[in-house]
Amino acid sequence: MHTCRNCNQSFQTSLALEIHRDSCEKGQLYCQVCGERFRERDATRDGWHYACPTEDCDGEGLHEDLYEIDAIRKATH
């Protein structure tokens, strides 16, 4: 059994989990400015420049204001 760390949904195969991660509503990124979580594709249009998609937030830059949830988990364990 494979479980999404963001939403705790379970999948039979690792492939199904990988496909799910691309569209998980709980998101893969965290903004340290506003505290919101969101999907990576909502934060970038070109894959190079990232900005928080929250309307009133100025957070931008991967590893500056925006962090991957998995990186945060590894750093806290």
Backbone as XML, in Angstrom:
<?xml version="1.0"?>
<chain id="A" units="angstrom">
  <residue number="1" name="MET">
    <atom name="N" x="0.844" y="-1.180" z="0.000"/>
    <atom name="CA" x="0.000" y="0.000" z="0.000"/>
    <atom name="C" x="0.887" y="1.240" z="0.000"/>
  </residue>
  <residue number="2" name="HIS">
    <atom name="N" x="0.545" y="2.216" z="-0.807"/>
    <atom name="CA" x="1.294" y="3.461" z="-0.916"/>
    <atom name="C" x="0.358" y="4.604" z="-0.536"/>
  </residue>
  <residue number="3" name="THR">
    <atom name="N" x="0.821" y="5.492" z="0.340"/>
    <atom name="CA" x="-0.035" y="6.549" z="0.871"/>
    <atom name="C" x="0.549" y="7.923" z="0.572"/>
  </residue>
  <residue number="4" name="CYS">
    <atom name="N" x="-0.298" y="8.822" z="0.128"/>
    <atom name="CA" x="0.099" y="10.212" z="-0.116"/>
    <atom name="C" x="0.318" y="10.889" z="1.233"/>
  </residue>
  <residue number="5" name="ARG">
    <atom name="N" x="1.477" y="11.497" z="1.413"/>
    <atom name="CA" x="1.779" y="12.171" z="2.680"/>
    <atom name="C" x="0.984" y="13.454" z="2.853"/>
  </residue>
  <residue number="6" name="ASN">
    <atom name="N" x="0.510" y="14.018" z="1.769"/>
    <atom name="CA" x="-0.233" y="15.272" z="1.849"/>
    <atom name="C" x="-1.682" y="15.082" z="2.271"/>
  </residue>
  <residue number="7" name="CYS">
    <atom name="N" x="-2.345" y="14.077" z="1.697"/>
    <atom name="CA" x="-3.780" y="13.924" z="1.954"/>
    <atom name="C" x="-4.154" y="12.581" z="2.579"/>
  </residue>
  <residue number="8" name="ASN">
    <atom name="N" x="-3.167" y="11.695" z="2.779"/>
    <atom name="CA" x="-3.362" y="10.374" z="3.380"/>
    <atom name="C" x="-4.213" y="9.426" z="2.555"/>
  </residue>
  <residue number="9" name="GLN">
    <atom name="N" x="-4.388" y="9.695" z="1.282"/>
    <atom name="CA" x="-5.114" y="8.779" z="0.405"/>
    <atom name="C" x="-4.182" y="7.618" z="0.050"/>
  </residue>
  <residue number="10" name="SER">
    <atom name="N" x="-4.711" y="6.396" z="0.021"/>
    <atom name="CA" x="-3.906" y="5.206" z="-0.244"/>
    <atom name="C" x="-4.088" y="4.710" z="-1.673"/>
  </residue>
  <residue number="11" name="PHE">
    <atom name="N" x="-3.006" y="4.107" z="-2.202"/>
    <atom name="CA" x="-3.002" y="3.593" z="-3.570"/>
    <atom name="C" x="-2.359" y="2.213" z="-3.592"/>
  </residue>
  <residue number="12" name="GLN">
    <atom name="N" x="-2.781" y="1.391" z="-4.537"/>
    <atom name="CA" x="-2.283" y="0.027" z="-4.655"/>
    <atom name="C" x="-0.857" y="-0.025" z="-5.198"/>
  </residue>
  <residue number="13" name="THR">
    <atom name="N" x="-0.484" y="0.921" z="-6.070"/>
    <atom name="CA" x="0.838" y="0.884" z="-6.701"/>
    <atom name="C" x="1.570" y="2.212" z="-6.522"/>
  </residue>
  <residue number="14" name="SER">
    <atom name="N" x="2.879" y="2.164" z="-6.634"/>
    <atom name="CA" x="3.666" y="3.390" z="-6.541"/>
    <atom name="C" x="3.398" y="4.294" z="-7.742"/>
  </residue>
  <residue number="15" name="LEU">
    <atom name="N" x="3.090" y="3.708" z="-8.894"/>
    <atom name="CA" x="2.760" y="4.497" z="-10.076"/>
    <atom name="C" x="1.493" y="5.310" z="-9.850"/>
  </residue>
  <residue number="16" name="ALA">
    <atom name="N" x="0.485" y="4.697" z="-9.276"/>
    <atom name="CA" x="-0.765" y="5.413" z="-8.987"/>
    <atom name="C" x="-0.510" y="6.565" z="-8.016"/>
  </residue>
  <residue number="17" name="LEU">
    <atom name="N" x="0.368" y="6.341" z="-7.044"/>
    <atom name="CA" x="0.715" y="7.403" z="-6.104"/>
    <atom name="C" x="1.437" y="8.543" z="-6.822"/>
  </residue>
  <residue number="18" name="GLU">
    <atom name="N" x="2.387" y="8.235" z="-7.691"/>
    <atom name="CA" x="3.114" y="9.267" z="-8.438"/>
    <atom name="C" x="2.161" y="10.101" z="-9.303"/>
  </residue>
  <residue number="19" name="ILE">
    <atom name="N" x="1.223" y="9.454" z="-9.942"/>
    <atom name="CA" x="0.238" y="10.171" z="-10.770"/>
    <atom name="C" x="-0.622" y="11.069" z="-9.892"/>
  </residue>
  <residue number="20" name="HIS">
    <atom name="N" x="-1.015" y="10.573" z="-8.748"/>
    <atom name="CA" x="-1.830" y="11.353" z="-7.814"/>
    <atom name="C" x="-1.089" y="12.594" z="-7.314"/>
  </residue>
  <residue number="21" name="ARG">
    <atom name="N" x="0.199" y="12.483" z="-7.036"/>
    <atom name="CA" x="0.980" y="13.602" z="-6.507"/>
    <atom name="C" x="0.936" y="14.828" z="-7.415"/>
  </residue>
  <residue number="22" name="ASP">
    <atom name="N" x="0.822" y="14.602" z="-8.725"/>
    <atom name="CA" x="0.762" y="15.715" z="-9.673"/>
    <atom name="C" x="-0.495" y="16.547" z="-9.518"/>
  </residue>
  <residue number="23" name="SER">
    <atom name="N" x="-1.535" y="15.971" z="-8.956"/>
    <atom name="CA" x="-2.797" y="16.706" z="-8.853"/>
    <atom name="C" x="-3.372" y="16.733" z="-7.439"/>
  </residue>
  <residue number="24" name="CYS">
    <atom name="N" x="-2.595" y="16.345" z="-6.452"/>
    <atom name="CA" x="-3.085" y="16.301" z="-5.072"/>
    <atom name="C" x="-3.541" y="17.689" z="-4.631"/>
  </residue>
  <residue number="25" name="GLU">
    <atom name="N" x="-4.744" y="17.772" z="-4.138"/>
    <atom name="CA" x="-5.317" y="19.052" z="-3.713"/>
    <atom name="C" x="-4.604" y="19.640" z="-2.494"/>
  </residue>
  <residue number="26" name="LYS">
    <atom name="N" x="-3.964" y="18.811" z="-1.686"/>
    <atom name="CA" x="-3.266" y="19.310" z="-0.501"/>
    <atom name="C" x="-1.955" y="19.999" z="-0.874"/>
  </residue>
  <residue number="27" name="GLY">
    <atom name="N" x="-1.456" y="19.710" z="-2.042"/>
    <atom name="CA" x="-0.301" y="20.428" z="-2.553"/>
    <atom name="C" x="1.048" y="19.915" z="-2.136"/>
  </residue>
  <residue number="28" name="GLN">
    <atom name="N" x="2.040" y="20.331" z="-2.925"/>
    <atom name="CA" x="3.410" y="19.923" z="-2.670"/>
    <atom name="C" x="4.272" y="21.063" z="-2.170"/>
  </residue>
  <residue number="29" name="LEU">
    <atom name="N" x="3.795" y="22.297" z="-2.255"/>
    <atom name="CA" x="4.586" y="23.445" z="-1.827"/>
    <atom name="C" x="3.942" y="24.165" z="-0.650"/>
  </residue>
  <residue number="30" name="TYR">
    <atom name="N" x="4.786" y="24.806" z="0.142"/>
    <atom name="CA" x="4.349" y="25.555" z="1.310"/>
    <atom name="C" x="4.961" y="26.954" z="1.228"/>
  </residue>
  <residue number="31" name="CYS">
    <atom name="N" x="4.161" y="27.971" z="1.475"/>
    <atom name="CA" x="4.639" y="29.352" z="1.476"/>
    <atom name="C" x="4.870" y="29.781" z="2.922"/>
  </residue>
  <residue number="32" name="GLN">
    <atom name="N" x="6.104" y="30.156" z="3.238"/>
    <atom name="CA" x="6.398" y="30.572" z="4.615"/>
    <atom name="C" x="5.909" y="31.987" z="4.900"/>
  </residue>
  <residue number="33" name="VAL">
    <atom name="N" x="5.519" y="32.739" z="3.865"/>
    <atom name="CA" x="5.009" y="34.095" z="4.065"/>
    <atom name="C" x="3.564" y="34.066" z="4.568"/>
  </residue>
  <residue number="34" name="CYS">
    <atom name="N" x="2.695" y="33.286" z="3.878"/>
    <atom name="CA" x="1.280" y="33.265" z="4.250"/>
    <atom name="C" x="0.837" y="31.953" z="4.905"/>
  </residue>
  <residue number="35" name="GLY">
    <atom name="N" x="1.669" y="30.904" z="4.818"/>
    <atom name="CA" x="1.340" y="29.635" z="5.456"/>
    <atom name="C" x="0.453" y="28.711" z="4.640"/>
  </residue>
  <residue number="36" name="GLU">
    <atom name="N" x="0.178" y="29.048" z="3.394"/>
    <atom name="CA" x="-0.686" y="28.226" z="2.547"/>
    <atom name="C" x="0.093" y="27.087" z="1.899"/>
  </residue>
  <residue number="37" name="ARG">
    <atom name="N" x="-0.626" y="25.985" z="1.615"/>
    <atom name="CA" x="-0.094" y="24.868" z="0.846"/>
    <atom name="C" x="-0.807" y="24.844" z="-0.490"/>
  </residue>
  <residue number="38" name="PHE">
    <atom name="N" x="-0.094" y="24.484" z="-1.550"/>
    <atom name="CA" x="-0.686" y="24.485" z="-2.883"/>
    <atom name="C" x="0.105" y="23.575" z="-3.811"/>
  </residue>
  <residue number="39" name="ARG">
    <atom name="N" x="-0.502" y="23.290" z="-4.946"/>
    <atom name="CA" x="0.142" y="22.446" z="-5.946"/>
    <atom name="C" x="1.244" y="23.223" z="-6.646"/>
  </residue>
  <residue number="40" name="GLU">
    <atom name="N" x="2.290" y="22.517" z="-7.037"/>
    <atom name="CA" x="3.417" y="23.149" z="-7.726"/>
    <atom name="C" x="2.965" y="23.825" z="-9.012"/>
  </residue>
  <residue number="41" name="ARG">
    <atom name="N" x="2.090" y="23.187" z="-9.745"/>
    <atom name="CA" x="1.662" y="23.767" z="-11.024"/>
    <atom name="C" x="0.872" y="25.059" z="-10.854"/>
  </residue>
  <residue number="42" name="ASP">
    <atom name="N" x="0.320" y="25.298" z="-9.656"/>
    <atom name="CA" x="-0.379" y="26.559" z="-9.402"/>
    <atom name="C" x="0.591" y="27.699" z="-9.111"/>
  </residue>
  <residue number="43" name="ALA">
    <atom name="N" x="1.856" y="27.373" z="-8.822"/>
    <atom name="CA" x="2.842" y="28.377" z="-8.438"/>
    <atom name="C" x="3.766" y="28.799" z="-9.578"/>
  </residue>
  <residue number="44" name="THR">
    <atom name="N" x="3.698" y="28.121" z="-10.717"/>
    <atom name="CA" x="4.591" y="28.452" z="-11.823"/>
    <atom name="C" x="3.886" y="28.313" z="-13.158"/>
  </residue>
  <residue number="45" name="ARG">
    <atom name="N" x="4.331" y="29.099" z="-14.087"/>
    <atom name="CA" x="3.805" y="28.989" z="-15.454"/>
    <atom name="C" x="4.849" y="28.421" z="-16.394"/>
  </residue>
  <residue number="46" name="ASP">
    <atom name="N" x="6.118" y="28.626" z="-16.059"/>
    <atom name="CA" x="7.190" y="28.198" z="-16.954"/>
    <atom name="C" x="8.105" y="27.125" z="-16.359"/>
  </residue>
  <residue number="47" name="GLY">
    <atom name="N" x="7.906" y="26.770" z="-15.087"/>
    <atom name="CA" x="8.734" y="25.760" z="-14.453"/>
    <atom name="C" x="10.034" y="26.296" z="-13.879"/>
  </residue>
  <residue number="48" name="TRP">
    <atom name="N" x="10.301" y="27.569" z="-14.074"/>
    <atom name="CA" x="11.533" y="28.185" z="-13.578"/>
    <atom name="C" x="11.270" y="29.218" z="-12.485"/>
  </residue>
  <residue number="49" name="HIS">
    <atom name="N" x="10.223" y="30.004" z="-12.650"/>
    <atom name="CA" x="9.900" y="31.081" z="-11.712"/>
    <atom name="C" x="8.669" y="30.688" z="-10.902"/>
  </residue>
  <residue number="50" name="TYR">
    <atom name="N" x="8.799" y="30.780" z="-9.579"/>
    <atom name="CA" x="7.719" y="30.368" z="-8.689"/>
    <atom name="C" x="7.248" y="31.548" z="-7.851"/>
  </residue>
  <residue number="51" name="ALA">
    <atom name="N" x="5.936" y="31.636" z="-7.664"/>
    <atom name="CA" x="5.337" y="32.656" z="-6.802"/>
    <atom name="C" x="4.110" y="32.063" z="-6.133"/>
  </residue>
  <residue number="52" name="CYS">
    <atom name="N" x="3.841" y="32.477" z="-4.914"/>
    <atom name="CA" x="2.670" y="31.989" z="-4.201"/>
    <atom name="C" x="1.410" y="32.411" z="-4.952"/>
  </residue>
  <residue number="53" name="PRO">
    <atom name="N" x="0.499" y="31.455" z="-5.212"/>
    <atom name="CA" x="-0.721" y="31.784" z="-5.940"/>
    <atom name="C" x="-1.792" y="32.483" z="-5.097"/>
  </residue>
  <residue number="54" name="THR">
    <atom name="N" x="-1.551" y="32.625" z="-3.791"/>
    <atom name="CA" x="-2.506" y="33.315" z="-2.933"/>
    <atom name="C" x="-2.522" y="34.793" z="-3.312"/>
  </residue>
  <residue number="55" name="GLU">
    <atom name="N" x="-3.696" y="35.320" z="-3.522"/>
    <atom name="CA" x="-3.870" y="36.659" z="-4.081"/>
    <atom name="C" x="-3.142" y="37.772" z="-3.327"/>
  </residue>
  <residue number="56" name="ASP">
    <atom name="N" x="-3.199" y="37.780" z="-2.018"/>
    <atom name="CA" x="-2.617" y="38.866" z="-1.235"/>
    <atom name="C" x="-1.207" y="38.566" z="-0.724"/>
  </residue>
  <residue number="57" name="CYS">
    <atom name="N" x="-0.546" y="37.546" z="-1.247"/>
    <atom name="CA" x="0.763" y="37.144" z="-0.758"/>
    <atom name="C" x="1.854" y="37.521" z="-1.757"/>
  </residue>
  <residue number="58" name="ASP">
    <atom name="N" x="2.992" y="37.953" z="-1.231"/>
    <atom name="CA" x="4.133" y="38.326" z="-2.067"/>
    <atom name="C" x="5.241" y="37.274" z="-2.066"/>
  </residue>
  <residue number="59" name="GLY">
    <atom name="N" x="4.977" y="36.099" z="-1.494"/>
    <atom name="CA" x="5.993" y="35.052" z="-1.439"/>
    <atom name="C" x="6.364" y="34.576" z="-2.827"/>
  </residue>
  <residue number="60" name="GLU">
    <atom name="N" x="7.667" y="34.449" z="-3.070"/>
    <atom name="CA" x="8.120" y="33.936" z="-4.358"/>
    <atom name="C" x="9.505" y="33.327" z="-4.215"/>
  </residue>
  <residue number="61" name="GLY">
    <atom name="N" x="9.826" y="32.502" z="-5.177"/>
    <atom name="CA" x="11.131" y="31.873" z="-5.214"/>
    <atom name="C" x="11.165" y="30.541" z="-4.490"/>
  </residue>
  <residue number="62" name="LEU">
    <atom name="N" x="11.420" y="29.489" z="-5.251"/>
    <atom name="CA" x="11.557" y="28.158" z="-4.683"/>
    <atom name="C" x="12.798" y="28.139" z="-3.802"/>
  </residue>
  <residue number="63" name="HIS">
    <atom name="N" x="12.672" y="27.695" z="-2.590"/>
    <atom name="CA" x="13.727" y="27.645" z="-1.573"/>
    <atom name="C" x="14.069" y="29.029" z="-1.022"/>
  </residue>
  <residue number="64" name="GLU">
    <atom name="N" x="13.263" y="30.030" z="-1.341"/>
    <atom name="CA" x="13.403" y="31.363" z="-0.736"/>
    <atom name="C" x="12.206" y="31.583" z="0.189"/>
  </residue>
  <residue number="65" name="ASP">
    <atom name="N" x="11.005" y="31.703" z="-0.391"/>
    <atom name="CA" x="9.764" y="31.801" z="0.387"/>
    <atom name="C" x="8.926" y="30.537" z="0.258"/>
  </residue>
  <residue number="66" name="LEU">
    <atom name="N" x="9.114" y="29.797" z="-0.828"/>
    <atom name="CA" x="8.331" y="28.596" z="-1.109"/>
    <atom name="C" x="9.195" y="27.360" z="-0.917"/>
  </residue>
  <residue number="67" name="TYR">
    <atom name="N" x="8.660" y="26.386" z="-0.203"/>
    <atom name="CA" x="9.415" y="25.169" z="0.092"/>
    <atom name="C" x="8.595" y="23.939" z="-0.246"/>
  </residue>
  <residue number="68" name="GLU">
    <atom name="N" x="9.284" y="22.879" z="-0.666"/>
    <atom name="CA" x="8.626" y="21.612" z="-0.926"/>
    <atom name="C" x="8.278" y="20.957" z="0.408"/>
  </residue>
  <residue number="69" name="ILE">
    <atom name="N" x="7.082" y="20.428" z="0.509"/>
    <atom name="CA" x="6.607" y="19.816" z="1.742"/>
    <atom name="C" x="7.548" y="18.683" z="2.176"/>
  </residue>
  <residue number="70" name="ASP">
    <atom name="N" x="8.018" y="17.868" z="1.224"/>
    <atom name="CA" x="8.915" y="16.766" z="1.574"/>
    <atom name="C" x="10.217" y="17.266" z="2.188"/>
  </residue>
  <residue number="71" name="ALA">
    <atom name="N" x="10.740" y="18.390" z="1.707"/>
    <atom name="CA" x="11.975" y="18.958" z="2.263"/>
    <atom name="C" x="11.750" y="19.436" z="3.693"/>
  </residue>
  <residue number="72" name="ILE">
    <atom name="N" x="10.588" y="19.983" z="3.958"/>
    <atom name="CA" x="10.276" y="20.443" z="5.308"/>
    <atom name="C" x="10.174" y="19.248" z="6.243"/>
  </residue>
  <residue number="73" name="ARG">
    <atom name="N" x="9.525" y="18.193" z="5.788"/>
    <atom name="CA" x="9.388" y="16.984" z="6.620"/>
    <atom name="C" x="10.751" y="16.381" z="6.957"/>
  </residue>
  <residue number="74" name="LYS">
    <atom name="N" x="11.640" y="16.313" z="5.957"/>
    <atom name="CA" x="12.967" y="15.737" z="6.184"/>
    <atom name="C" x="13.764" y="16.587" z="7.172"/>
  </residue>
  <residue number="75" name="ALA">
    <atom name="N" x="13.628" y="17.885" z="7.095"/>
    <atom name="CA" x="14.381" y="18.776" z="7.964"/>
    <atom name="C" x="13.897" y="18.728" z="9.412"/>
  </residue>
  <residue number="76" name="THR">
    <atom name="N" x="12.640" y="18.363" z="9.614"/>
    <atom name="CA" x="12.100" y="18.340" z="10.967"/>
    <atom name="C" x="12.206" y="16.979" z="11.640"/>
  </residue>
  <residue number="77" name="HIS">
    <atom name="N" x="12.646" y="15.951" z="10.892"/>
    <atom name="CA" x="12.755" y="14.608" z="11.494"/>
    <atom name="C" x="14.138" y="14.330" z="11.957"/>
  </residue>
</chain>
